Amino acid sequence: MIKACEKASKVIIRDFGEVENLQVSRKGPRDFVTKTDKRVEEILIEELTKAKKNYSFLSEESGKIENNDKDKVWIIDPIDGTTNFLHGIPHFAISIALKIDNKFKSALIHDPLKNEIFFAEENNGAFFNNHRIRVSNKNNIEDCLFSSDSYGLKSVFPKLNMRNSGCAALDMAYVGSGRLDGYFHNNINLWDIAAGVLIVQEAGGKVNDISKYDEYSINIRAASSNIFSKMMENLVNF
């Protein structure tokens, strides 16, 4: 997974350097970014297939790719935070999760510009650039920082201290590493949050049961163990 991300990140870093120039062109960067998205996905699928040739895929660009092992699935978002990328905002990530028999087994979220890798394996903990990470230990919700989309911000304002970063994968990774205390979002796709689910759980946090949702419309709730129930109390009407 790390090797695949490192190879794909070279394309992202190179193309991101072109986005600023494209912002002022008449055509704009949208078509260019779409090609980057697809190229990164191709590299990830190619590299992961080399390692596990019979595993299946669920990816944002290509959808479902079923191979011989249908119960072993790589879940990929080649660029989570595409809108940020599109506008030259350096906050986006590659996200990969491995799901076997409906359980997340390993996960990786890679921020190529900051060279930050968040990684987790089932029952083996969560890590940031090879250092073990844990969720925050705050107990007072007024001291906490949460993230969501714009609809989530409007729904809970001014109940919680909020941010909207535009990258669900990094928001989840930040909950796992204690940079954020909680994250919530309605009607989000599985590939946006799959890797983050395992990272938060392995870092000692809590995530709601997403198995009851359609993989294209998930209501995700993730937070540190200390704050989870308090966050949920504020989301009763969300």
C-alpha positions, 0 to 999 in steps of 0.5 A, spaced: 500 500 500 505 504 501 509 503 495 503 504 491 501 511 494 508 513 493 508 511 486 502 515 485 503 521 489 509 523 484 503 524 479 499 528 484 505 532 486 507 534 479 500 535 476 498 539 482 504 544 480 500 545 474 494 547 477 496 554 479 497 556 472 491 552 469 487 557 474 487 563 470 486 559 463 480 560 459 479 552 460 480 552 467 483 546 471 477 541 471 479 537 465 486 536 467 484 534 474 479 529 472 485 526 468 490 526 474 484 522 478 484 517 473 491 516 472 492 516 480 487 510 480 490 506 474 497 506 478 494 504 485 490 498 481 496 496 477 500 496 484 495 493 488 494 488 483 501 486 483 501 484 490 494 481 490 492 479 483 485 476 485 483 481 489 477 486 487 476 493 487 471 499 489 474 505 487 471 512 486 472 513 478 471 506 476 466 503 481 466 496 482 471 491 479 470 484 481 475 479 480 476 472 483 476 474 490 470 477 491 470 478 499 477 481 499 476 488 496 481 494 496 477 500 497 480 506 493 479 514 493 485 516 488 484 523 490 480 525 496 479 532 496 479 533 489 475 540 489 481 543 494 486 540 488 482 543 483 483 550 486 490 549 488 488 548 495 494 543 498 489 539 502 487 532 499 490 525 500 490 518 497 486 513 501 486 505 501 483 500 505 483 493 505 476 489 506 476 482 507 469 478 509 466 485 511 472 487 516 477 492 515 484 489 515 488 495 513 488 502 511 492 507 509 491 515 508 497 519 504 498 526 504 503 527 498 504 534 499 506 534 506 509 527 506 504 524 511 502 517 512 497 515 516 496 507 517 493 502 521 492 494 521 486 490 525 489 489 532 496 492 531 494 499 532 494 506 528 501 509 526 503 516 523 509 516 519 511 510 523 510 513 530 504 510 534 498 515 534 492 515 539 485 519 539 485 525 543 484 525 551 480 531 552 473 530 556 470 537 555 467 538 549 468 546 549 475 544 548 474 540 542 475 541 535 470 537 530 470 537 522 464 536 517 461 538 511 458 545 510 451 542 511 454 539 518 457 546 520 450 549 519 446 544 522 450 544 529 452 551 529 454 554 534 453 548 538 460 545 537 467 548 535 467 546 527 471 546 521 470 544 514 477 542 511 474 539 504 477 532 505 474 527 509 480 522 509 484 527 512 479 529 517 478 521 519 486 521 520 486 527 524 481 524 529 485 518 529 492 522 531 488 527 536 489 533 531 481 533 531 476 530 536 471 528 532 468 528 525 461 527 522 458 527 515 451 525 512 450 521 505 458 520 504 461 514 500 465 508 503 471 510 499 471 517 502 471 514 509 473 506 509 481 507 511 479 512 516 474 508 520 480 503 521 485 508 523 480 511 528 478 505 531 485 502 532 487 509 535 482 508 540 477 512 538 469 510 536 466 509 530 458 508 529 456 502 525 456 503 518 454 496 515 447 498 516 448 504 510 448 503 503 456 504 501 454 510 497 450 514 502 453 513 509 452 517 515 459 517 519 460 519 526 467 518 529 470 521 535 475 520 541 472 515 546 471 520 551 467 525 547 463 520 542 457 520 546 457 528 547 458 529 540 452 524 539 448 528 543 449 534 539 447 531 533 440 528 535 437 532 529 443 532 524 
